[in-house]
């Protein structure tokens, strides 16, 4: 039986069986991967207690790309700006679920070089995930998401009420 490490994606993380799963499901999968990697770090240190947070943060930094995000708001709308250089609009998913804004991006690249005797294949991926609590109820049907020169700008019109409905926002 093969032991799976945190850095080896599961079938759902690679896309098999995950055609358009919700971002909350993706968040759960990432949390499990980070947890597995943090436990690997704990084991590699000889199972010495006291570094739980450092193990978690190290695992998170190994698996996720850090992205800068800024949220501002006024009476009419909340605006979120997120730096995602190198990502295209097809790489980024934005959704509102349970009063939270979920922004996710995955960029995968592969390169293959063939010689007479061998084939060299290189694959890499970059991934980020940010979850932000919304400052109040927003009208997700009128929300806008634009990606220009690596800067994702979200405009979320505010509405009266307590809760925003869950929906996905198309990035333009």
C-alpha angles and dihedrals in degrees: 000000000000118000113227118220126205092253093057109083120231121233091265093050092053093052101259103132094001106093098150106345117171119269089243089061089049090050090053092050091050091048089053091049091049090047092051091049092047089052090050089054090049091052093046089056090057095263092287113169126229104059101079096124093045091050090050094048092046091050091047092050091050094052104034133051113232112239128186115236132183128188125195130173143189134173093286106039150355116236124202124191120191127180110227107161114186094018122116126213089257090058094057129075124189126188141163115221130162095350093309133108113225119196118183135174134183124179118182126187131183131184129188128196121187126201128179092265105027149017122228117202125186125188130181138168138193121203138178135178127186126181117193129184109235115239091229141323115328133189101244092185090065096039118123130206122190129179115200125165093340096312117114112203119191122191113195114186112218123233134188112264143070106265140036119222120242116260143139120248119216115230114226 
